[in-house]
Amino acid sequence: MKAPQQRQRYIAAGGFALLVALAAVIGSVDSTTSFRVCFGVILLTLSVAQIKVAADLYKHRNNLLLQLFQPDSLSLFVTAGAIATIASLLFAFSEYDVTCALRQPIILTSITFMGNLLIGRAWRICSIISSTTTFAASGDEIDKLGMARLKVMNVLSTLSQLGRYLGSCGREKLRRNSGIRKAITFTDSIIVAMVLLIPQLLLQIINLSVPSVSVRMGSVEILEGVGHYTCESRADPYVLVVGIVLAAIPFVISLLINIESKGIPDKFRELDEIAASMASSFWVLLATLPTVGMIGQTQPNARAYLLAASVLSFVLPLSYNIAQPRLQNVTMSTGLARGKANIKQGTSIQKQSTRTLSDLSSSSRSGKVQDDPQILQAAEETSVMGKMFDTMGSTSKAVAMNQDILTLFKVEGDDFSWEAGLTLSEINSLGPKSLEVVVKTLTGSSKLWGSIFLSNPDNEEACRMRIKCCVDALDIFDIAPAKEQLSDRSVIFPCYSAMNFIAKSVPYVPPNNMSHGDFEMTMAENFVKETHYQQYHQCRALAFQADVMRRYGKYEDTLSVIDEMKSIYDPQLHSRVLVKEYVSDHCTEIVAASTFWLHHYGRNDEALRLCDQVIYTMLPEIEATELVTKLTILIPICRTLANQRETSTAEKALELFKTHVSDPAARAGGKAHPAMGLCVPIIIILKCCSSGGGAYADLNTDVAYMLNRNDPDWFESTYLTYFDAAWSTMCAEACLCLAKITGCISHDESHVLIKEGLKCLEESANTLEKEDGTIVNSMARSYYSQILSELENLSAPV
């Protein structure tokens, strides 16, 4: 609030100075003509300045930093202010009916349109990026002011839909719910602004067209034979008062919409700017309006000047506080990021446009590297823009914003290159805060590149950049001297977690000619070392280490690490925090996975106790919407329970899986995560085990599915990575179970299922053994051999 309050004082002081200066002009001229010329020149100058700002906003409308501030709407906003400014000249021409009639409609309609544009811009940005929880909140969860804001937002959404419906002549259907984070265009915001303008337009049309309320020229005699013309309204001041009220309402609504709300960064709320502008106007009006009342009609020039000053006191601060800073901020940020600062910005900005290592950081007397506050400020502003683009789904623009952030830490104005990264000297020059910014930006960029890759799996560059950003972040954090100045090193933890996911899901080349095993083991050890004394991060690091050991077949060592993790891990305390920080509760996932390993190694009682522990103490902490996490947790548990070969245990597992995974996924339909397709074989196996060997209700449906599968290629590797079994082997077991049941009904169908199962195992053999004969996963291979043996025994003639 401090900066807006300072601007408010400056603007108020400037307004009073303008009053004094113009009063001197008025006093220095004797004729009406001279006054009008001076007055017109001043208003024309102000209007041209506003038009220049509007033109610059439109010129830079494609600038990434400016796009989120909706430059098209801002340009119209300033243009409307310029129209109101130049229309104030009509106050000086009271001898003509046309000027008397037009000045009120033009000025009030322009000001109303400015307020409506503020509403439209705030409504658009809030509707696009505001959090779902804010808009979905019930009346008990938000205060009265928030509830009023929510109702206003809903009304504006309805007006937008209604405007589109009427504009399309009924071709575009009305939607019952506008939704959240939807694509709301510039046109939608203009529709809202124009619909809200209708009452003022109707009033001014009536004012112009109905003789009984119109404004016309009249004359006033002051002294003997000496008089002048004035504008008189036939409806007294009622039409004017109503028009002023209609012009003021949009600004009150815009203040309401711009109150603080979850999910909207302060940078995009204009509450302070609007309030500062209204406060500045209040102080000026406090001087002008009483003076207008005192002089009455005796001094037409002074009256015209004071009325114009009243209009300008409202229009100019709005343009200065809202539009000008956006344009100036973009110019300065672009100069910082690209090294193209305008020479008019001043010496300090000039120095930043060409950076040396000494500009990036400085050293204190203790020899520690210090940060450049201006660079950090520019990085923070650009980061906000990038996050907004990411929230709005403009991933490529978010990547560009991150590249601009990293450019700030380059030397001699060079642009940051994803391929080249930062040099060793640039890394050494990073201060502690700068190091955090660089690491966060690279980690975030990895996620953005990952999103681009997932949307287009053929984009090899996105896949490569996703990996490189993570590796670069880890490497920079490891070698940067500023790392020693960080008391909290949690900034690097998400990068470790992201790299673990990448290592499991896509092929990559480890740095420094390291083997995959050495690189991942070292990375896991470093993660554990960095997280000492930070409990839930330590839990995640140990889960990471266990996962890496599991992938390289060190199951006994993995179980020891899990025991260490369980001594720290408290589901009620840590689970939800882990999900918030690392997307998923990897600790519960790795504990659940270990139940099958214990069973595999003959520690069955221990496995069953651990299953109960997961089901009753860990699973309840997972949100109902986290279906992928629940799937990852329950598949190994259900496999363990199904292998007990007891009907009651299989029934328990089936009910558990249906309640937490398959039924919610079925209700979600097409909106369910693609990974939900992984649950089909285990469901079939559980149905068969719980049926006691007899037919069950949807047996034929399951048989048809297994005989007509068309699974994505990634199912095979994903299942192996997360569940220590090839997907094709799970499908083969499902065929085996179905074949046992159908054998009592139809030998032909059973034979087809056995044949399909053996076909699946052929794929498993290729998955589990490399060309050089190396076994990829010993546990998965053992499971494959077991199913192969049972299928061969079942297919053998009796």
Summary of the structure (lengths in Angstrom):
residues: 798
radius of gyration: 35.3
end to end distance: 87.0
largest distance: 132.8
contacts: 2597
relative contact order: 0.05
helix: 75%
strand: 3%
